[in-house]
C-alpha cells in the first residue's frame, strides 16, 4: 500500500510543469538561505552575548520564517501545477 503511494507520488512529481518545478527549486533555496541566516544570528548571539535573550529570539523567529517560506513555496508550486494542468497548458 505504501509502495503504491510512493510510486504515484514519484510519478506526480516527475510529471510536474517546468515552471512549478523552478518555483519550488528556487523557493527552497531561498528558504534554506533564510534558515541559515537565522541559524547564524542565533549562534552569534548565543556565543558573543551571554544574556542577550532578544537576539536569540530574533534568530529563532528568522528560522521559523524560513520554515514557513519552505512550506509556502511547495504548496504554491503544487497549486500552480494544478491550475496549469486544468487550463491545458
Secondary structure, DSSP 8 states (H G I E B T S, - for coil): -HHHHHHHHHHHHHTS-HHHHHHHHHHHHHHHHHHHHHHHHHHHHHHH-TT-HHHHHHHHHHHHHHHHHHHHHHHHHHHHHHHHHHHT-
